[in-house]
Structure formats: structure tokens, C-alpha cells
Amino acid sequence: MLETRNIFLDTQTFVQNNYFNSPRLNELFDLAEAGHINLFLTEITINEIKSNIKEDLQRSSSEINKFNKAINNNGKIIKNLSYGKNYTKLRPFDIDEAFKELLSQLEEIIKTSRVFIIDYSAVDLGEIFSKYFKHEQPFGIGKKKSEFPDAFVISAVEDWCQREKQNMYFISGDKDFDGFSFKNIIVENSLSSLLDKINKQLHSDKYDLISKIYYSNQTQIIQKIKDAFIFKIKDEIGFDISIDNVLITHIEITDYQVEDMSDSLETTLQVTGEIEYKLDVTYEDCSYAIYDKEDDRYYGCESNTITLEQEQTFHAQIVIEADLDDKEAEHNFEIICKSVDTPDESDITEQLDGYIFQF
């Protein structure tokens, strides 16, 4: 399961997932926007992202120029086509315009996903140099100078975790972090793996929320079942008998199961229990009636009303309508009884003395 909801995004996470055109990263941003997780960056990381964006745009511009030159030299025949200009006269690629657009996307993500920027100004520079000369993590044997930004970032994240007494996932595709271990930092190289953990945790959270709503509202659920039970008996029974004064004398829920949580706005529960009830049944009592074979009917039946007391095991389908992604779902929901078992008409008529079914 998820060890913490705090997640730090390393620069390589953006680079390897093509920045903002990644379904997995966008899923992470959506989860943060919904308040399910907390995303973190540092100014160092943001500047590294910007630097990588600029470098990738320059490479892209170079590739476009190579393509433009190659197509005009080696693909001249395309110029004979009505749509050939789409390939031979490409729009000039403006690096500055593209850079500005991507920076705008980055700023919007930081804003909408409520990304927290960790301050690194208090990082102990002496400690970082000590780790550098001792080849301690995050510095390798080669003591690459390029590892200094990582050292500042790691130290800033460690300081935050210790200060806040919390842990942090550190997502990075950088192999330099392989094998490293930190007290409060959990290095996670696979974004897909972390997303799987998050989604499993969210499913567990939703199950716990539904259970809480269920147990906190037993009285309401029972009333919904009682109302549905009475309505169904009166609505579905009564072809040649009449049901009145249905009174439920006892009802008890013995078990429930979450049947369907696929819809984030509706959760279906299967509820099992025991119910005792009594009702008045009015019917034609033919105990002393005479059967006329020629007319094929009974004559002399008399109207009779009796009170029956019955008990049975029931199964009810309960739907909890609530936006489980909403933090106020626990207080903002509706309970509906979609269906409940009731006795068949034959279960009642077989207890009626003198009852004879007549078309």
C-alpha cells in the first residue's frame, strides 16, 4: 500500500515522460488537483526542467531543419503534388515561442496541481561538500559535478521530511539513485508502479468511506428497506387478494457486501437480513362455497379478512449516491433502496383457509 501521499518529482521524471504530454504524469497531476496526493518540487528542479525543455527544443529545431533540407534535396518530386507544400515549406520553428508556451504549461500545472515548492536555501553546503569528497550518496565514485544539483535537492527534501516528520516518495528515472537509501525518502524509479499503489490506496480509501457511511447510517438504511418492502408488497401483490396495514415488527441486517464501486458517484451494496412483519389480507373465502361445473366457478364465497404474521430472510440492493472523490462525501450523500425481497403472492395465499384461485 501507499506509504505516504507526499511525492517529489525529479527532473528526469519530466524528461523521460515527455514533460506534459504523458498520460501517466497527467494522471498524477489530476490526482494532486483532486487533493488525493501532494506534489513537491524545488526551484532547482524547476530550473532544471526549464533547461531541459530549452535543450530539447533546440534539438527538435535542428531535426526539423535537417528534415526540411533533406526533403527539398531528396524529395523534390513531392513538389509536384497539390499538397506538396505541406512538406517542402514547413513553418519556421520558433524556439522562443515554443519555450514560452511550454513554460506557461509548467506554471499552470504547478498552480492547478497545487505543487508545493520546497525551499533549499537552508541546505548545509559544508555537509554536501563532505559527502562529495567521501563519495557518499548521492555522489558516486566518479564524483560528477553534475550531481551537485541532486545533492542540494535531496538535502532540501530530507530537511523538509525531518522538519515536518513525514516521509516522501522521490520519483526519478535517474539510475544514479539506484541502490541509494534515505531515512525519510522512498526512491521510486517507476511512475507506473507508484500510480498503481496510489490507485489501490484510493480504492481502499473509498471502501473505508463507504463502510463508514454504511455503519453510521444503519437507521436510515433500515428505514429505506422497510419503506421499499411495504411499497413492493402493496404494489406487486393483489391480483385477487387485497393487502392492507402492513406493519414491520422487527428487522435486522446481518451482513453486507460492496457489490460495485466502478462508478465514482454510485456504490452498490448487497444487504442481507431478517425481517418479521404482519399484514391484513382480504380475500374470497370459499370454504363453504359450491362449485358449479358447468359454469366452472364457485358460488357462495364470502369476503374474509385475516391478519398474517410472517418472517423471512431478505436481500436488498442499497445504492449510496456520493462523490467519493469529494472530501465532504461523508456528509453529502443519499441512500436509496433499489430492490428488496418480498414474499410472492403464493407465499401468502397458501396460508389462507378456503382460498381458491379463480380466473
N, C-alpha and C positions, 0 to 999 in steps of 0.2 A: 504494500500500500504506500501511499504518498507520505514521506517523512516530514515534509514542510511545504507550505504554499508559497514560499519565497523563492524566486527564480531569477538568477542573474544571467544575462545574455552576453556572451563573449563576442568579440568582433567576428571570429571565424564562423559563428552560427549564422550571421547575416550573409557573409561571403559565400559559404557553402550552400545556402538555401536561396541564392539569387536575390538577396535583400528582401524586397516587399512583394515579390511575385512568387510566393511559396505558400501552398495550401496549409502546410504544417505550421509555418510561422504565423500565418493569418489566423489559424485556429487558436494558437497561443495568445495572440493579441485580442481575439474575441473573448476568450476566457478571462483575460485580465480586465477587459472593459466591463464584463458582466460581474466582476468582483469575486470570481472564484479563485484567482491566484494573484500574486503580487509580483510585478516585474521590476527589475533593477538594472541600472546602467551606471557608469561613471562618465565624467566629462572626457576622460582619456579614451574610453571605449567609443564614445560618440565621435570624437575627433578621428579615431582610427577608422571608424565606419565611413566617415566623410572622405578620408584619404583613399580608402579602398574603392569607394564609388568613383572618385576622380580618375584613379588609375584604370579601372575597368572601362570607364567611358573613353579614355584615351586609346585603349586597346581596341575598343569597338569602332572608334573613328578610323583607326588605322586599317582595320579589317574591311570597313566599308569602302575606303579609298582603294584598297587592293582589289576588291571586287569590281569597283567601278572601272578601274584601269583594265582589268582582265576582260571584262565583258565587252568593253569598247574595242579592245585589240583582237580578242579571240572569238567574240560572238557577234561580229558585225552583221551577220545575216538577220539577227533579231530586229535590226533597224527597218527591215522591210515589212515587218508586221504592224498592223494598226495599233497594237498595244505595246510595241517595242520600246517606246519612250519610258514606259514604267520601269524598265530595267537599265536602259543606257543613259538616262538622265535622272539620276536619283537626286532627291532634295539634299542639299548640303547639310551635313550633320553638325549642329551647333552644340559643342561640348558644354559651353557655359549655360545655355538654355536648358539642356538636359540635366546638368548638375543642379541647377536651381529647382527644377521640377522634383528631382529625387530628394533633395533636402527638404522640400515642402512636405513630401510624403513622410519622411522620417520625423519631422516635427509634429505632424498630425497624429502619427502613431504614438509618439511619446505623450501627447496630450490626451487622446481618446482612451488609450490603454492605461492611463494614469501611472506611467512609468516613474519610479522613484529614482532620483539621481543621488548616488552615494558620494559624499564629499571625501576627497583624498588628501586634502591639504594638511591633515594632521598625521599623515603617514610618516613613520620614523625612517628618515633617509639613511641614518647610520646602520640601522638593522638590515636594510635592503643591501647595502654595500657589504656588510658582514656575510650575508647569505651568498652574495655574488662570489666573494673570494673563497668561501668554504664549499662552493658548488652545491649549496643546499637549495631545495625546491623553492621557487620554480626555476632555478638556474640549473642547467645541465653541465656536463663535463666540459663542453665547449665554451661555456660562459659567454654565449652570444649576447651582444649588446642589445639586440632586438628583443631580448627577454625582459629588459628593464620595464617597459610599459606593463607587461603582465605582472611583474613583481609589485608595482605600485597598485594595480587593480586588485590583486589577491590580498595585499595587505589592507587596503581600504575595505574590502568585503569582510575580511577577518575581524577588523576593528568594529565594524558595524554589528556583526553577529555577536561578538563578545559584549558590546555595549547594550544591545537590545535583548541579549540572552535568547537568541533564536538561531536556527540553522538556515542554510541557504543552498539550493541547488545551483551549480555552476555549469551552464551548458556551453560546451566548447568542442569544436571538431579538431582542435589543435592537438596533435599527437604528443607534443611536448608535455602535456598534462597526464599522459598515460602513466599509471603507477604511482602518481602523487596522492598523498592523503593529508587531509587537514582536519583540525578538531571540529570545526563547525561548518565546514564546506563539503558538500557532496558533489564530486565531479561527475557529470553525466555527459557522455560523448554522443549519445543517441537522442535526438529530439523526438523521434517516433516512440522510443521506449518511455520517455518522460510523459509524453501525451497519453500513452496507454495507461500509465499509473494515475495521471490526473483524471482521466475519464472513468476509471474504475473507482477512484475515490469519490467522484461526483455521483456515480450510481449508488454507491454505498451511502453517501450523504442524503440522497433523495429517498432511499429506502428508510433510513432512520427518521427522516422528516415525516414520511407517510405514516410510519409506525407511531410517531409522537402524536400526529393529528388523530389517528385511529384511537389510541388509548385515552387521549384527552377528551374525546367526544363520544364516549360509549352511549351516553344517554340519548344524544341526538341520533346516533346511528340506529339504536333500538327503536326510537320513535318512528324513524323513516321506514324501518322494516314493518312495524305494526301498521302504519298507515297504508303501505303498499299491500300488505297481507289482506287487510279488511277490504280495500278497494277491489282487489282482484277476485276475492270470493264473491262479492256482490255483483261484479261485472261479468264474470265468466260462468257462474252457476245460476241456474234459474230457468232452464228450458221448460220444465213442468213442475218445478218446486219454487218456493219463494224464500229467500234468506233475509232475516232481519235481526237487529240487535246483536251484532257480532261484538263479542267482548273478549279481549285477550287477557287472561287471568295470570299468565306467567310467561316470560320469555327470557332466555338465557343464551348468550353467544358462547360457544365452546371452542371455536377455532377460527382463524382467518388466514388467508394466503394472498400475497400480492400476485395478481394474475397477469397484469400488463402495465409496464411503465414506459412503453415505447413512445407514447405521446406526452410531451413535457407539460401539457395543460390538463391532461386527464389520466388518472391512475385507477385501474380496475382492481377491486378486491373481491375474493370469493369468501363469503362468510357462512359458517355452519353453526347451527344451534338447535335448541329445543324450544318448542312453543306449546302452550296449553291455552285452549280457548273454548268458549261456549257460544252457541248461536240458536236463534229460533228458526225453525223450519216449518213452513206451512205447505201442506200437500193434500192430495186427494187420497183418503184412506178407504181402501176397497175391501176391508176385512169382511164386511157383511154384504158386499155387492153381488149382483147376479150377472153372470156372463151370458150375453146373447151371441150365440154362434153365428147366426145369420147376419147380424149387424157387426159382428166381430168387435164388440166393445162391452164394457162393464156398466151396469146400471145400479144406482143406489150407493155410489161412493159419496163419502162425506168429507168435507174440509176439516182438517185436523192440524193443530199447531203443537209442536213439542220443542223442548229445549234439549239440545245435544251438547255434551261436553267431550272434547277430544284433545289429543296431544299427538305431536309428530316431530320428527327431525326435519329441519328446513335448511335449504341452501339459498342464499341471497347474493345477488351481484350488486356490490356497492361501488359507486364511482365518486372519487374525490376530485373535484374540479379545482385546481390550484396551479399557478405558475410556479413550478418547483425551482426555477432559476431566480425567483424573486425572494429576497431576504425576508419579506413580510408574509410569505406564503403560509406560515404557521398561524397567522391571524387573519388571513384573507383567502378563504376557501368556501366551497359549497359541497355539501354531501347529498348525493342522490341515490335512491334505491331503484336500480334499473329493473330488477326482477326478483321474485321470491316464490318458493314452492308453496302451493296451497293444495288442499285436498281436491280430488276430482269429484264430480257430481256423484259418481257411483260409490265413492267412499262414504258419502252422506246417505244416499238413498237405501243402501243395504242395511242401514240401521233403522229404517222407518217401517214399523209394523203396518202391514196392509198396503204398502206402496206397490203399485203395478205400473210399469212404464207403458204409456199409451201414446200412439202417434196422433 
